[in-house]
Amino acid sequence: MARDYLKGSMFDRPEWQTHVKTNRITTKERVLGHMIGPGLVYFFYSTFLGLRELFYMDILRINEVFGSAYTYLIMTIVTTIIGMATGFFFNHMTEKTVCKAGRFRPYVLIGTWIMAIAGFFVFWTPFASGSALQLVWLYVFNILFTAVGVPLWNFRANVVSTISRNVLERNNVTTIRSAVNVMIAGTIGALGIIGFLYPSVLQHDLTGTSWYITIGISAVIALIFSFVEYFWTRERVTEDNQKVLTDENGDGAINVPFIQQFKNIITDKYFLLAILVLIGSTMYDYLQGGNSRVNMITYILGGNEENGFQFTYLLASMQPMAIGAVVVPILAKKISGRKIMLISSIITLIGIGIAMINPYSFLVAVAGGFVFACGIFAITNMNQIFMQQASDNIEYKYGYRPEGTLAVGIISTIVTAVMTPLNAVYETGLSLNGYVAGAAAQNTAVNNWILFIYYGAYAIFAVIILIVCIFFDIDKKMPEIHTELRARAKKAAEDRGEVYISPEEQDRIEIEKAQAEMEEARIADLKEKCAKKGLDFNTENQKYLDKMAKKAGKAKK
């Protein structure tokens, strides 16, 4: 039998276990584990992505310094090839991981640390510009960041997928995390760093000092708050699933043969649709490039640091994303994610159509940007719901969660590997079309390339989401799926000689316990108050009870 990764490691020790003890997702867990912790880690990631390509093209001038328009593209391809191997191995690890801390949370923590440290050294180097040693340095730390740190950190999506079996609750957490990411990337990243810091400071610093100071500060923040995310999340579904697997085969690891795993997912309609969404999401992320929006505003709309168009465009056209970050999580508690995504994809395409009426007009660009931003939040940040529900269906049909298995890992790694070169296609296209770094204007070919990448990436992804929404009709099956999964958990508990308590019953018990503790504290405080002021406890207590009864009566009306 293959080894069980992390078994007996520090992540099995009591001090490394989650601080979350409740079956239900509490406000404290939402705020610390799914907002503050991951949000400030994402602050580093979004800052890194927003600045890396600008730094490489305009400050380091990597293609010019090393004498080839393909330098950055080749480095990206090499990193991708290595990333394929590491991706396969990491999914083999999670498939065979049996750990009290969960199958994914430890790897997210490890990945964050590797990503933060390597990310800093992607910008800072001790070697002379254009030297062979500098190029080796850039390769090493880009590989560590992209092929090691990011794949491990990306298991955070699997953490969210396993926090609860309640679909609406899980959708709510998914959108909360995405909302925080959008607010951080949009407010701090886009407005603060790209809209203000870049044109006012970074763009003029050819030494690179302010660049790596900015990255260094954000990396330290990520290191600190990675622990907040780790200790305030919990893989409830993993815990239940490992108990069922242990009862069935004596081992909490997934031991389904690879060929069977692969057959299970490629013959499942919903998983194939979820993979199509993964392809679209990865393509969107990589195709746009970190500086396509900056270049669109600067060269297509004539923006620069003097007229403030960078900041104005981002503030005026992208604010609906902040509104969506608030509204969509609320909607996700009440209606299906599929409906939200369907409507959002249509709105996105309408907005792009408006912008393309006259893409060189600032007012038209802002109007179109305002409309497509109303839809883009959901399709770029809520698309994980398809993979989550497809995973529920696989578990229902075959008895194991597919997240982190080797078959899924191979497919997702291949998708990422095929799409990763797109991360450098944008910059390579700029170079091949005659891009001049630091110029006030670019030629027509460069402008057309910028327009195609900026609006085209949004449009292609929106079309993919629209198509998937039409065929992804699993919503009606979810009650049946979760009823069966709970029945299996009950049988596993009974086989272990335990009394099974359903998640709903656990929620009720926990809520009643919390209410009882609050009532005991209220009575103790009231008695202390009455003793100090010479009041009659029964009279004061009755006043409170009457007040609460009156409130409850109004609420029922």
C-alpha positions as CSV (number, residue, x, y, z in Angstrom):
1,M,0.0,0.0,0.0
2,A,1.3,3.5,-0.9
3,R,2.4,5.7,2.0
4,D,0.0,8.0,3.7
5,Y,1.4,11.5,3.3
6,L,1.5,13.8,6.4
7,K,0.5,11.0,8.6
8,G,2.5,11.4,11.9
9,S,3.8,14.8,10.7
10,M,3.5,18.0,12.7
11,F,0.1,18.5,11.0
12,D,-1.2,15.5,13.1
13,R,-0.2,17.2,16.3
14,P,-2.9,18.9,18.5
15,E,-1.4,22.3,18.3
16,W,-1.7,22.3,14.5
17,Q,-5.4,21.4,14.4
18,T,-8.2,23.8,13.3
19,H,-9.6,26.2,15.8
20,V,-13.0,25.6,14.2
21,K,-15.0,23.2,16.4
22,T,-18.6,23.7,15.2
23,N,-20.3,21.7,12.5
24,R,-22.0,24.9,11.1
25,I,-20.0,27.7,9.5
26,T,-19.9,30.5,12.1
27,T,-19.5,34.2,11.5
28,K,-16.0,34.0,13.1
29,E,-15.0,31.3,10.7
30,R,-16.3,33.3,7.7
31,V,-14.5,36.4,8.8
32,L,-11.1,35.0,9.8
33,G,-10.9,31.8,7.7
34,H,-12.6,33.0,4.5
35,M,-12.2,36.7,4.4
36,I,-9.2,38.2,6.4
37,G,-6.8,35.3,6.1
38,P,-7.1,34.3,2.5
39,G,-7.9,37.9,1.5
40,L,-4.5,39.3,2.7
41,V,-2.7,36.3,1.1
42,Y,-4.4,37.2,-2.1
43,F,-3.3,40.8,-1.6
44,F,0.3,39.5,-2.2
45,Y,-0.7,37.4,-5.1
46,S,-2.6,40.1,-6.9
47,T,0.2,42.6,-6.3
48,F,2.7,40.1,-7.7
49,L,0.7,39.4,-10.8
50,G,-0.2,43.1,-11.3
51,L,3.5,44.1,-11.2
52,R,5.5,41.2,-12.6
53,E,5.0,41.6,-16.3
54,L,5.2,45.4,-16.0
55,F,8.5,45.0,-14.2
56,Y,9.8,42.4,-16.7
57,M,8.8,44.4,-19.8
58,D,9.4,48.0,-18.7
59,I,12.0,47.9,-16.0
60,L,14.0,44.7,-16.4
61,R,13.2,44.7,-20.2
62,I,13.9,41.0,-20.2
63,N,13.4,40.4,-23.9
64,E,15.8,43.3,-24.8
65,V,18.4,42.6,-22.1
66,F,18.8,38.9,-23.1
67,G,18.6,39.7,-26.9
68,S,15.4,37.7,-27.8
69,A,11.7,38.5,-28.2
70,Y,11.1,35.0,-26.9
71,T,13.1,35.1,-23.6
72,Y,10.0,35.5,-21.4
73,L,8.0,33.0,-23.4
74,I,10.7,30.3,-23.3
75,M,11.1,30.8,-19.5
76,T,7.3,30.4,-19.2
77,I,7.3,27.2,-21.3
78,V,10.2,25.7,-19.2
79,T,8.4,26.6,-16.0
80,T,5.2,25.0,-17.4
81,I,7.0,21.7,-18.2
82,I,8.4,21.5,-14.7
83,G,5.0,22.5,-13.3
84,M,3.4,19.5,-15.1
85,A,5.6,17.1,-13.2
86,T,5.1,18.8,-9.8
87,G,1.4,19.1,-10.5
88,F,1.1,15.3,-11.0
89,F,3.1,14.6,-7.8
90,F,1.2,17.1,-5.7
91,N,-2.1,15.4,-6.7
92,H,-0.7,12.0,-6.0
93,M,0.2,13.4,-2.5
94,T,-3.3,14.7,-1.7
95,E,-4.9,11.5,-3.0
96,K,-2.8,9.6,-0.4
97,T,-2.9,12.2,2.4
98,V,-4.4,11.0,5.7
99,C,-4.0,13.8,8.2
100,K,-6.0,15.2,11.1
101,A,-5.6,18.7,9.7
102,G,-7.2,17.6,6.4
103,R,-6.1,16.7,2.9
104,F,-5.6,20.2,1.6
105,R,-5.2,22.8,4.4
106,P,-1.5,21.9,5.2
107,Y,-0.5,22.1,1.5
108,V,-2.2,25.6,1.2
109,L,-0.1,26.8,4.1
110,I,3.1,25.4,2.7
111,G,2.4,26.7,-0.8
112,T,1.7,30.2,0.5
113,W,5.1,30.3,2.2
114,I,7.0,29.1,-0.9
115,M,5.0,31.5,-3.1
116,A,5.7,34.5,-0.9
117,I,9.4,33.9,-0.5
118,A,10.0,32.9,-4.1
119,G,7.8,35.8,-5.3
120,F,10.1,38.3,-3.6
121,F,13.2,36.9,-5.2
122,V,11.5,37.0,-8.6
123,F,11.9,40.8,-8.3
124,W,15.1,41.1,-6.3
125,T,18.3,39.6,-7.6
126,P,22.0,40.1,-6.5
127,F,23.3,39.6,-10.0
128,A,24.1,42.2,-12.8
129,S,21.4,42.9,-15.4
130,G,21.8,40.7,-18.5
131,S,24.2,38.2,-16.9
132,A,23.9,34.5,-17.2
133,L,23.6,34.2,-13.4
134,Q,20.7,36.7,-13.3
135,L,18.9,34.6,-15.9
136,V,19.5,31.4,-13.9
137,W,18.2,33.2,-10.8
138,L,15.0,34.3,-12.6
139,Y,14.4,30.7,-13.8
140,V,14.9,29.2,-10.3
141,F,12.5,31.5,-8.5
142,N,9.9,31.7,-11.3
143,I,9.9,27.9,-11.2
144,L,9.6,27.8,-7.4
145,F,6.8,30.4,-7.5
146,T,4.8,29.1,-10.5
147,A,5.5,25.3,-10.4
148,V,5.7,24.7,-6.7
149,G,4.1,27.5,-4.6
150,V,1.1,28.3,-6.7
151,P,-0.1,24.7,-7.3
152,L,0.0,24.0,-3.6
153,W,-1.7,27.3,-2.8
154,N,-4.4,26.5,-5.4
155,F,-5.6,23.6,-3.2
156,R,-7.5,26.4,-1.4
157,A,-10.3,25.8,-3.9
158,N,-10.5,22.2,-2.6
159,V,-10.7,23.4,1.0
160,V,-13.8,25.5,0.1
161,S,-15.2,22.5,-1.7
162,T,-15.0,20.4,1.5
163,I,-16.1,22.9,4.1
164,S,-19.8,21.8,4.0
165,R,-22.3,19.7,2.3
166,N,-24.8,22.5,2.3
167,V,-24.7,23.8,-1.3
168,L,-26.1,27.3,-0.6
169,E,-23.7,27.7,2.4
170,R,-20.8,26.5,0.3
171,N,-21.8,28.8,-2.6
172,N,-22.0,31.7,-0.1
173,V,-18.5,31.1,1.2
174,T,-17.2,30.7,-2.4
175,T,-18.6,34.1,-3.3
176,I,-17.5,35.7,0.0
177,R,-13.9,34.6,-0.7
178,S,-14.2,35.9,-4.3
179,A,-15.8,39.1,-3.1
180,V,-12.8,39.8,-0.8
181,N,-10.4,39.0,-3.6
182,V,-12.2,41.4,-5.9
183,M,-12.2,44.2,-3.3
184,I,-8.5,43.6,-2.6
185,A,-7.5,43.2,-6.2
186,G,-9.8,46.1,-7.3
187,T,-9.3,48.6,-4.5
188,I,-5.8,48.0,-3.2
189,G,-4.4,46.3,-6.3
190,A,-6.0,48.1,-9.2
191,L,-6.7,51.5,-7.7
192,G,-3.9,51.7,-5.1
193,I,-1.0,50.0,-6.8
194,I,-1.7,50.0,-10.5
195,G,-3.9,53.2,-10.5
196,F,-1.7,55.3,-8.1
197,L,1.6,53.7,-7.0
198,Y,2.6,52.5,-10.5
199,P,2.2,55.8,-12.4
200,S,3.4,58.0,-9.6
201,V,6.4,56.0,-8.3
202,L,7.1,52.5,-9.8
203,Q,7.0,53.6,-13.4
204,H,9.8,56.1,-12.8
205,D,12.0,53.8,-10.7
206,L,14.4,52.2,-13.2
207,T,16.5,50.7,-10.3
208,G,13.7,48.4,-9.3
209,T,14.1,49.3,-5.6
210,S,10.5,50.4,-5.0
211,W,9.3,47.4,-6.9
212,Y,10.8,44.8,-4.6
213,I,10.0,46.8,-1.5
214,T,6.4,46.8,-2.5
215,I,6.5,43.0,-3.2
216,G,8.4,42.4,0.1
217,I,5.9,44.1,2.3
218,S,3.0,42.3,0.7
219,A,4.9,39.0,1.0
220,V,5.4,39.5,4.8
221,I,1.6,40.2,5.1
222,A,0.9,36.9,3.2
223,L,3.2,34.9,5.5
224,I,1.5,36.2,8.7
225,F,-2.1,35.8,7.5
226,S,-1.5,32.4,6.0
227,F,-1.8,31.1,9.6
228,V,-5.1,32.9,10.1
229,E,-6.5,31.1,7.1
230,Y,-5.0,27.8,8.2
231,F,-6.3,27.8,11.7
232,W,-9.8,29.2,11.0
233,T,-10.8,26.8,8.2
234,R,-12.0,23.2,8.5
235,E,-12.6,20.3,6.0
236,R,-15.8,18.9,7.3
237,V,-16.5,16.8,4.2
238,T,-13.0,15.4,4.2
239,E,-13.4,14.3,7.8
240,D,-16.7,12.5,7.0
241,N,-15.3,11.0,3.8
242,Q,-12.2,9.6,5.4
243,K,-14.3,7.9,8.1
244,V,-16.4,6.3,5.3
245,L,-13.3,5.2,3.4
246,T,-11.7,3.8,6.5
247,D,-14.7,1.7,7.2
248,E,-14.8,0.4,3.6
249,N,-11.2,-0.4,3.0
250,G,-9.4,0.2,6.4
251,D,-7.6,3.3,5.1
252,G,-8.7,6.9,4.9
253,A,-6.8,7.5,1.7
254,I,-8.4,7.2,-1.7
255,N,-7.4,3.8,-3.2
256,V,-9.5,3.9,-6.4
257,P,-7.2,2.7,-9.3
258,F,-6.1,5.5,-11.6
259,I,-7.8,4.1,-14.7
260,Q,-11.1,3.8,-12.9
261,Q,-10.7,7.4,-11.6
262,F,-10.1,8.6,-15.1
263,K,-13.0,6.7,-16.5
264,N,-15.3,8.0,-13.8
265,I,-14.7,11.7,-14.5
266,I,-14.5,11.6,-18.3
267,T,-17.8,9.8,-18.6
268,D,-19.5,12.2,-16.2
269,K,-21.4,15.0,-18.0
270,Y,-21.1,17.5,-15.2
271,F,-17.4,16.9,-14.6
272,L,-16.7,17.5,-18.3
273,L,-18.6,20.7,-18.2
274,A,-16.7,21.7,-15.0
275,I,-13.4,21.0,-16.9
276,L,-14.6,23.2,-19.7
277,V,-15.1,26.0,-17.2
278,L,-11.6,25.3,-15.8
279,I,-10.2,25.7,-19.4
280,G,-12.0,29.0,-19.8
281,S,-10.9,30.3,-16.4
282,T,-7.3,29.4,-17.0
283,M,-7.3,30.8,-20.5
284,Y,-8.8,34.0,-19.2
285,D,-6.3,34.4,-16.4
286,Y,-3.3,33.8,-18.6
287,L,-4.4,35.4,-21.9
288,Q,-5.0,38.9,-20.5
289,G,-1.6,39.3,-19.0
290,G,-0.9,41.3,-15.9
291,N,-0.6,44.6,-17.7
292,S,-3.2,44.4,-20.5
293,R,-5.6,46.8,-18.7
294,V,-2.8,49.2,-18.0
295,N,-1.8,49.2,-21.6
296,M,-5.4,49.5,-22.8
297,I,-6.0,52.7,-20.7
298,T,-2.6,54.1,-21.5
299,Y,-2.4,53.5,-25.3
300,I,-6.0,53.0,-26.4
301,L,-7.6,55.6,-24.2
302,G,-4.6,58.0,-24.1
303,G,-4.2,57.7,-20.3
304,N,-1.0,58.5,-18.4
305,E,0.0,59.8,-15.0
306,E,-0.7,63.4,-15.9
307,N,-4.4,63.1,-16.8
308,G,-5.1,60.4,-14.2
309,F,-7.1,58.2,-16.7
310,Q,-5.7,55.0,-15.1
311,F,-7.3,55.9,-11.7
312,T,-10.4,57.5,-13.3
313,Y,-11.2,54.5,-15.6
314,L,-10.8,51.9,-12.8
315,L,-12.8,54.0,-10.4
316,A,-15.7,54.7,-12.8
317,S,-16.0,51.5,-14.8
318,M,-15.0,48.8,-12.3
319,Q,-17.0,49.8,-9.2
320,P,-19.9,47.4,-10.1
321,M,-17.5,44.6,-9.3
322,A,-17.4,45.9,-5.7
323,I,-21.2,46.1,-5.7
324,G,-21.3,42.5,-7.0
325,A,-18.9,41.5,-4.3
326,V,-21.6,42.5,-1.8
327,V,-24.7,41.5,-3.7
328,V,-23.7,38.1,-5.2
329,P,-22.9,36.4,-1.8
330,I,-26.4,37.4,-0.6
331,L,-28.0,36.1,-3.8
332,A,-26.0,32.9,-3.5
333,K,-27.8,32.1,-0.2
334,K,-31.2,32.2,-1.9
335,I,-30.9,31.2,-5.6
336,S,-28.7,28.7,-7.5
337,G,-25.3,29.7,-8.7
338,R,-26.2,28.5,-12.1
339,K,-28.8,31.2,-12.5
340,I,-26.5,33.9,-11.2
341,M,-23.8,32.8,-13.7
342,L,-26.2,32.6,-16.6
343,I,-27.4,36.2,-16.1
344,S,-23.9,37.5,-15.4
345,S,-22.5,36.0,-18.6
346,I,-25.1,37.8,-20.7
347,I,-24.5,41.1,-19.0
348,T,-20.8,40.7,-19.6
349,L,-21.2,40.2,-23.3
350,I,-23.6,43.2,-23.6
351,G,-21.0,45.4,-21.8
352,I,-18.2,44.3,-24.2
353,G,-20.5,45.0,-27.2
354,I,-21.0,48.5,-25.9
355,A,-17.3,49.1,-25.4
356,M,-16.4,47.9,-28.9
357,I,-18.8,50.4,-30.5
358,N,-15.9,52.9,-30.2
359,P,-13.0,51.4,-28.1
360,Y,-10.9,54.5,-28.5
361,S,-13.5,56.7,-26.8
362,F,-13.0,57.1,-23.0
363,L,-16.7,57.7,-22.3
364,V,-17.7,54.7,-24.4
365,A,-15.1,52.5,-22.7
366,V,-16.2,53.6,-19.3
367,A,-19.9,52.9,-20.2
368,G,-19.1,49.5,-21.6
369,G,-16.8,48.7,-18.7
370,F,-19.5,49.7,-16.2
371,V,-21.9,47.3,-17.8
372,F,-19.6,44.3,-18.2
373,A,-18.2,44.8,-14.7
374,C,-21.8,44.2,-13.5
375,G,-21.5,40.7,-14.8
376,I,-17.8,39.9,-14.7
377,F,-17.7,39.4,-10.9
378,A,-19.7,36.3,-10.9
379,I,-18.2,34.6,-14.0
380,T,-14.6,35.2,-13.0
381,N,-15.0,34.6,-9.3
382,M,-17.9,32.2,-8.8
383,N,-17.1,29.6,-11.5
384,Q,-15.7,27.1,-8.9
385,I,-19.3,26.1,-8.0
386,F,-19.4,23.9,-11.2
387,M,-16.5,21.8,-10.0
388,Q,-17.8,21.7,-6.5
389,Q,-21.2,20.3,-7.6
390,A,-19.6,17.9,-10.1
391,S,-17.4,16.6,-7.2
392,D,-20.6,16.0,-5.2
393,N,-22.0,14.0,-8.1
394,I,-18.8,11.8,-8.4
395,E,-18.9,11.1,-4.7
396,Y,-22.6,10.2,-4.9
397,K,-21.9,7.8,-7.9
398,Y,-18.6,6.3,-6.9
399,G,-18.1,6.8,-3.1
400,Y,-15.0,9.1,-3.1
401,R,-14.3,12.8,-3.4
402,P,-12.3,13.5,-6.7
403,E,-10.7,16.7,-5.5
404,G,-7.0,16.2,-5.2
405,T,-7.0,12.7,-6.9
406,L,-4.3,11.9,-9.5
407,A,-6.8,11.7,-12.4
408,V,-8.2,15.2,-11.7
409,G,-4.7,16.4,-11.0
410,I,-3.4,15.2,-14.4
411,I,-6.3,16.8,-16.2
412,S,-6.0,20.1,-14.4
413,T,-2.3,20.1,-14.7
414,I,-2.5,19.4,-18.5
415,V,-5.0,22.2,-18.8
416,T,-2.7,24.6,-16.9
417,A,0.3,23.4,-18.9
418,V,-1.3,24.0,-22.2
419,M,-2.6,27.4,-21.2
420,T,0.4,28.7,-19.2
421,P,2.3,29.8,-22.3
422,L,-0.6,32.2,-22.9
423,N,0.8,34.0,-19.9
424,A,3.7,35.1,-22.1
425,V,1.8,35.3,-25.4
426,Y,0.5,38.8,-24.6
427,E,4.0,40.2,-24.0
428,T,5.5,38.3,-26.9
429,G,2.7,39.6,-29.1
430,L,3.6,43.2,-28.0
431,S,7.2,42.6,-28.9
432,L,6.5,41.0,-32.3
433,N,4.1,43.8,-33.2
434,G,6.7,46.5,-32.4
435,Y,5.9,47.6,-28.8
436,V,8.2,50.3,-27.6
437,A,8.6,50.4,-23.8
438,G,8.0,53.8,-22.3
439,A,6.7,55.3,-25.5
440,A,3.8,57.8,-25.4
441,A,1.9,55.9,-28.1
442,Q,2.1,52.6,-29.9
443,N,1.5,51.6,-33.6
444,T,-1.8,50.3,-34.9
445,A,-0.8,46.6,-34.7
446,V,0.1,46.9,-31.0
447,N,-3.1,48.7,-30.3
448,N,-5.2,46.1,-32.1
449,W,-3.4,43.4,-30.1
450,I,-4.1,45.1,-26.8
451,L,-7.8,45.5,-27.7
452,F,-8.1,41.8,-28.8
453,I,-6.5,40.5,-25.6
454,Y,-8.3,42.9,-23.1
455,Y,-11.8,42.5,-24.4
456,G,-11.4,39.1,-26.1
457,A,-10.4,37.3,-22.9
458,Y,-13.5,38.5,-21.2
459,A,-15.8,37.7,-24.1
460,I,-14.5,34.1,-24.7
461,F,-14.8,33.2,-21.0
462,A,-18.3,34.7,-20.8
463,V,-19.4,32.6,-23.9
464,I,-18.0,29.4,-22.3
465,I,-19.9,30.1,-19.0
466,L,-23.1,30.8,-21.0
467,I,-22.9,27.5,-22.8
468,V,-22.1,25.5,-19.6
469,C,-25.0,27.1,-17.7
470,I,-27.4,25.8,-20.4
471,F,-26.4,22.2,-19.9
472,F,-25.3,22.1,-16.2
473,D,-28.7,21.1,-14.8
474,I,-27.6,19.3,-11.7
475,D,-29.5,21.5,-9.2
476,K,-32.6,19.3,-9.2
477,K,-30.4,16.3,-8.3
478,M,-28.6,17.9,-5.3
479,P,-31.3,17.0,-2.6
480,E,-31.1,13.3,-3.7
481,I,-27.3,13.4,-3.7
482,H,-26.9,14.8,-0.2
483,T,-29.6,12.5,1.2
484,E,-27.6,9.5,0.0
485,L,-24.3,10.9,1.2
486,R,-25.7,11.4,4.7
487,A,-27.1,7.9,4.6
488,R,-23.6,6.5,4.0
489,A,-22.2,8.6,6.8
490,K,-24.9,7.3,9.1
491,K,-24.1,3.7,8.2
492,A,-20.3,4.3,8.7
493,A,-21.0,5.8,12.1
494,E,-23.2,2.8,13.1
495,D,-20.6,0.4,11.9
496,R,-18.1,2.1,14.2
497,G,-20.6,1.7,17.0
498,E,-21.3,5.5,17.1
499,V,-24.6,7.4,17.2
500,Y,-24.9,9.3,14.0
501,I,-26.0,12.9,14.2
502,S,-26.9,14.6,11.0
503,P,-25.4,18.0,10.1
504,E,-28.8,19.6,10.6
505,E,-29.2,18.0,14.0
506,Q,-25.7,19.1,15.0
507,D,-26.5,22.6,13.9
508,R,-29.6,22.6,16.1
509,I,-27.7,21.2,19.1
510,E,-24.9,23.8,18.7
511,I,-27.4,26.6,18.3
512,E,-29.4,25.6,21.3
513,K,-26.2,25.2,23.4
514,A,-25.0,28.7,22.3
515,Q,-28.4,30.1,23.1
516,A,-28.5,28.4,26.5
517,E,-25.0,29.8,27.4
518,M,-26.1,33.3,26.3
519,E,-29.3,33.0,28.5
520,E,-27.2,31.9,31.5
521,A,-24.9,34.8,31.0
522,R,-27.8,37.2,30.7
523,I,-29.5,36.0,33.9
524,A,-26.2,36.2,35.8
525,D,-25.6,39.7,34.6
526,L,-29.2,40.7,35.4
527,K,-29.0,39.2,38.9
528,E,-25.7,41.1,39.5
529,K,-27.3,44.4,38.3
530,C,-30.4,43.9,40.5
531,A,-28.3,43.2,43.5
532,K,-26.3,46.4,43.0
533,K,-29.3,48.6,42.3
534,G,-31.8,47.0,44.7
535,L,-34.2,45.9,42.0
536,D,-36.5,42.8,42.0
537,F,-35.0,40.2,39.7
538,N,-38.3,38.6,38.7
539,T,-39.8,41.9,37.8
540,E,-36.8,43.0,35.6
541,N,-36.6,39.6,34.0
542,Q,-40.2,39.6,33.1
543,K,-39.8,43.0,31.5
544,Y,-37.1,41.5,29.3
545,L,-39.1,38.4,28.4
546,D,-42.1,40.6,27.5
547,K,-39.9,42.8,25.3
548,M,-38.5,39.7,23.5
549,A,-42.1,38.3,23.0
550,K,-43.2,41.6,21.5
551,K,-40.3,41.6,19.1
552,A,-41.0,38.0,18.1
553,G,-44.6,38.9,17.4
554,K,-43.7,41.7,15.1
555,A,-41.3,39.5,13.2
556,K,-44.0,37.0,12.5
557,K,-46.3,39.7,10.9
